[in-house]
Amino acid sequence: MSAKPTVLFVCVHNAGRSQMASGFMNALGQGRVEVLSAGSAPKDTINPIAIEAMAELGIDIAHNVPKILTPEAVQASDAVITMGCGDACPFYPGKRYEDWVLDDPAGQGIESVRVIRDEIKLRVETLLGELLNA
């Protein structure tokens, strides 16, 4: 791995789970990790309930913009974390891949999104420790 590992978070719409994960990694990583996020079919805006749930913890993702998943983003990453994008995620040998099975926050209320957010935080904390101690 490079001196500063790069992690790519991917979900279908790049509007909820991957945005929350990248928000946590940016906040918890404190510049020690390069963070990318993308979606196989990105929405126009970030899920407002995801924005609200993250703001409760002092993390602002309101100005993020959903991005399309590109092969270049995958190739540039040391770790690729997928969240329900299935076969839409390109596979490159030598990359670390993890598929995090998480409920989609789309259309859910704040209580449900908080549960998803908290699970993402735990997984990001574990991943961060692994990336920095690799």
C-alpha positions as CSV (number, residue, x, y, z in Angstrom):
1,M,0.0,0.0,0.0
2,S,1.1,3.6,-0.6
3,A,2.2,5.8,2.3
4,K,-1.3,7.3,2.4
5,P,-3.9,4.6,1.6
6,T,-6.8,5.4,-0.6
7,V,-10.3,4.0,0.0
8,L,-13.3,4.1,-2.3
9,F,-16.8,3.8,-0.9
10,V,-19.4,2.7,-3.5
11,C,-23.1,2.3,-3.4
12,V,-25.7,2.5,-6.2
13,H,-26.8,6.2,-5.9
14,N,-23.8,7.6,-4.0
15,A,-26.3,9.6,-2.0
16,G,-26.5,7.8,1.4
17,R,-24.3,4.9,2.6
18,S,-21.2,5.7,0.7
19,Q,-21.5,9.4,1.5
20,M,-21.9,8.7,5.2
21,A,-18.9,6.3,5.1
22,S,-16.7,8.8,3.3
23,G,-17.8,11.5,5.8
24,F,-16.7,9.3,8.7
25,M,-13.4,8.3,7.1
26,N,-12.6,11.9,6.4
27,A,-13.4,12.9,9.9
28,L,-11.8,10.0,11.7
29,G,-8.9,9.6,9.3
30,Q,-7.8,13.2,9.9
31,G,-6.1,13.4,6.5
32,R,-4.2,10.1,6.9
33,V,-6.4,8.4,4.3
34,E,-7.4,9.6,0.8
35,V,-11.2,9.1,0.5
36,L,-13.2,8.7,-2.6
37,S,-16.9,7.8,-3.1
38,A,-19.0,7.0,-6.1
39,G,-22.1,5.3,-7.4
40,S,-23.0,3.1,-10.3
41,A,-26.2,5.2,-10.9
42,P,-25.7,8.4,-8.9
43,K,-28.5,10.6,-7.8
44,D,-28.5,14.4,-8.3
45,T,-28.3,15.2,-4.6
46,I,-27.3,13.6,-1.2
47,N,-30.1,12.0,0.8
48,P,-31.4,14.8,3.2
49,I,-32.0,12.3,6.0
50,A,-28.4,11.1,5.7
51,I,-27.2,14.7,5.8
52,E,-29.3,15.2,9.0
53,A,-28.1,12.0,10.6
54,M,-24.4,12.9,10.0
55,A,-24.9,16.5,11.2
56,E,-26.1,15.1,14.5
57,L,-22.6,13.9,15.0
58,G,-21.0,17.1,13.7
59,I,-20.0,15.8,10.3
60,D,-21.2,17.9,7.3
61,I,-21.8,16.0,4.1
62,A,-24.4,18.6,2.8
63,H,-22.0,20.0,0.2
64,N,-20.9,16.6,-1.2
65,V,-22.0,15.8,-4.8
66,P,-22.8,12.2,-6.0
67,K,-20.3,11.0,-8.5
68,I,-20.3,8.3,-11.1
69,L,-18.1,5.2,-10.5
70,T,-15.2,5.0,-12.9
71,P,-12.6,2.3,-13.5
72,E,-10.0,4.9,-12.7
73,A,-11.3,5.5,-9.2
74,V,-11.2,1.8,-8.5
75,Q,-7.7,1.5,-9.9
76,A,-6.5,4.4,-7.8
77,S,-7.8,2.8,-4.6
78,D,-6.1,0.4,-2.1
79,A,-9.4,-0.6,-0.7
80,V,-12.8,-0.7,-2.4
81,I,-15.8,-0.9,-0.1
82,T,-19.1,-1.7,-1.8
83,M,-22.5,-1.3,-0.3
84,G,-25.1,-3.0,-2.5
85,C,-23.8,-2.2,-5.9
86,G,-23.5,-5.8,-7.0
87,D,-22.0,-6.5,-10.3
88,A,-21.8,-2.8,-11.3
89,C,-18.5,-2.5,-9.4
90,P,-15.5,-3.3,-11.6
91,F,-13.0,-5.8,-10.2
92,Y,-9.2,-5.4,-10.5
93,P,-6.8,-8.0,-9.1
94,G,-4.7,-6.9,-6.2
95,K,-7.2,-4.6,-4.7
96,R,-8.8,-5.1,-1.3
97,Y,-12.5,-5.5,-1.7
98,E,-15.2,-5.6,1.0
99,D,-18.9,-5.7,0.6
100,W,-20.7,-4.2,3.5
101,V,-24.3,-5.4,3.7
102,L,-26.3,-2.4,5.0
103,D,-29.9,-1.3,4.6
104,D,-30.4,1.5,2.1
105,P,-31.4,4.7,3.8
106,A,-33.4,5.9,0.8
107,G,-37.0,6.5,1.8
108,Q,-36.4,5.8,5.5
109,G,-36.9,8.0,8.5
110,I,-34.3,9.4,10.8
111,E,-34.5,6.6,13.4
112,S,-33.7,4.0,10.8
113,V,-31.0,6.1,9.2
114,R,-29.3,6.6,12.6
115,V,-29.0,2.8,13.0
116,I,-27.4,2.5,9.5
117,R,-25.1,5.5,10.3
118,D,-24.0,4.0,13.5
119,E,-23.2,0.6,11.8
120,I,-21.2,2.4,9.1
121,K,-19.2,4.3,11.8
122,L,-18.2,1.0,13.5
123,R,-17.1,-0.5,10.2
124,V,-15.2,2.7,9.2
125,E,-13.4,2.7,12.5
126,T,-12.3,-0.9,12.0
127,L,-11.3,-0.3,8.4
128,L,-9.3,2.8,9.4
129,G,-7.4,0.8,12.0
130,E,-6.6,-1.9,9.4
131,L,-5.5,0.6,6.8
132,L,-3.2,2.6,9.1
133,N,-1.7,-0.5,10.6
134,A,-1.1,-2.4,7.3
